[in-house]
Amino acid sequence: MSTLDGRVALVTGGASGIGRATAQRLARDGATVAVIDRDGAAARAVADEVGGEAFEVDVRDGDAVRAAVAATAAALGAVTILVNNAGVGDLRPLHTVDERLWHRLLDVNSPAPITRWPR
């Protein structure tokens, strides 16, 4: 028996990099994995690789995220592991960041209440 047998994991930003490696490790340890990523084809490739499910979702869209979580639960069972891996960054000096980029950084990297700030 593996340490995560019977667990359902959901990984945002799971189509590449750290998210992909996390999905692979969770599956190797026995979890069934749902991969969420805005790149649907890449999410499907990782899900196929780990024997899980894929959802093409932009994490800035709260309704789409909720729908993917509900679809994961319907297809695989209750989500017991959540890896909020999706994120973006920018290396330019803060004083050069325009409002559009600032809100994108907040929308992707912050919890839902912040993404509802008025613009």
C-alpha positions as CSV (number, residue, x, y, z in Angstrom):
1,M,0.0,0.0,0.0
2,S,1.3,3.4,-1.0
3,T,1.1,6.4,1.3
4,L,-1.6,8.2,-0.7
5,D,-3.7,5.3,-1.9
6,G,-7.4,6.4,-2.1
7,R,-6.6,10.1,-2.0
8,V,-7.7,12.5,-4.7
9,A,-5.3,15.3,-5.5
10,L,-5.9,18.4,-7.5
11,V,-2.9,20.4,-8.8
12,T,-3.3,23.8,-10.3
13,G,-0.6,24.8,-12.8
14,G,0.0,21.1,-13.2
15,A,0.9,21.0,-16.9
16,S,4.6,21.9,-16.5
17,G,7.5,22.5,-14.2
18,I,6.9,22.1,-10.5
19,G,3.2,21.3,-11.0
20,R,3.9,18.5,-13.4
21,A,6.5,17.0,-11.1
22,T,4.1,17.3,-8.2
23,A,1.4,15.5,-10.1
24,Q,3.8,12.8,-11.1
25,R,5.0,12.3,-7.5
26,L,1.4,12.3,-6.1
27,A,0.4,9.6,-8.6
28,R,3.6,7.6,-7.9
29,D,2.7,7.7,-4.2
30,G,-0.8,6.4,-5.0
31,A,-3.1,9.4,-5.4
32,T,-5.4,9.9,-8.3
33,V,-4.6,13.3,-9.7
34,A,-6.6,16.0,-11.4
35,V,-4.5,18.5,-13.4
36,I,-5.7,22.0,-13.8
37,D,-3.9,24.3,-16.2
38,R,-4.8,27.1,-18.7
39,D,-3.0,25.0,-21.3
40,G,-5.5,22.3,-21.9
41,A,-3.4,20.1,-24.2
42,A,-0.5,20.1,-21.8
43,A,-2.8,19.4,-18.8
44,R,-4.3,16.4,-20.7
45,A,-0.8,15.1,-21.5
46,V,0.2,15.1,-17.9
47,A,-3.1,13.6,-16.8
48,D,-2.7,10.8,-19.3
49,E,0.8,10.3,-18.1
50,V,-0.4,9.9,-14.4
51,G,-3.7,8.2,-15.1
52,G,-5.8,11.2,-13.9
53,E,-8.1,13.8,-15.2
54,A,-7.4,17.2,-16.9
55,F,-9.2,20.5,-16.8
56,E,-8.4,23.5,-19.0
57,V,-9.0,26.4,-16.5
58,D,-7.5,29.8,-15.9
59,V,-7.3,30.1,-12.1
60,R,-8.3,33.8,-12.4
61,D,-11.8,32.5,-13.2
62,G,-13.3,31.5,-9.8
63,D,-16.4,29.9,-11.4
64,A,-14.3,27.8,-13.7
65,V,-12.1,26.6,-10.8
66,R,-15.2,25.7,-8.7
67,A,-16.6,23.8,-11.7
68,A,-13.3,21.9,-12.1
69,V,-13.3,21.0,-8.4
70,A,-16.9,19.8,-8.7
71,A,-16.1,17.8,-11.8
72,T,-13.0,16.3,-10.1
73,A,-15.1,15.2,-7.2
74,A,-17.8,13.8,-9.4
75,A,-15.3,11.8,-11.5
76,L,-12.7,10.8,-8.9
77,G,-14.2,11.4,-5.5
78,A,-13.7,14.1,-2.9
79,V,-10.6,16.1,-3.2
80,T,-8.4,15.4,-0.2
81,I,-5.1,17.0,-1.5
82,L,-4.9,20.5,-3.0
83,V,-1.7,21.9,-4.5
84,N,-2.2,25.6,-5.4
85,N,0.8,25.7,-7.7
86,A,-0.4,28.0,-10.5
87,G,1.4,31.3,-10.4
88,V,3.0,34.0,-12.4
89,G,5.8,36.4,-11.7
90,D,7.7,39.3,-13.2
91,L,11.3,40.4,-12.7
92,R,11.0,44.0,-13.6
93,P,11.4,46.7,-10.9
94,L,8.1,47.2,-9.1
95,H,8.0,50.9,-10.0
96,T,7.8,49.9,-13.7
97,V,4.9,47.5,-13.3
98,D,1.7,48.9,-14.9
99,E,-1.8,48.5,-13.5
100,R,-2.7,45.7,-15.9
101,L,0.2,43.5,-14.9
102,W,-0.2,44.3,-11.2
103,H,-3.8,43.1,-11.3
104,R,-2.8,40.0,-13.3
105,L,-0.2,39.1,-10.6
106,L,-2.8,39.6,-7.9
107,D,-5.5,37.7,-9.8
108,V,-3.3,34.6,-10.4
109,N,-1.3,34.5,-7.2
110,S,-3.7,35.6,-4.5
111,P,-6.7,34.1,-2.8
112,A,-10.2,34.7,-4.2
113,P,-11.2,37.7,-2.0
114,I,-8.3,39.8,-3.4
115,T,-9.3,39.0,-7.0
116,R,-12.6,40.6,-6.3
117,W,-11.1,44.0,-5.5
118,P,-12.7,46.7,-7.7
119,R,-10.7,47.8,-10.7
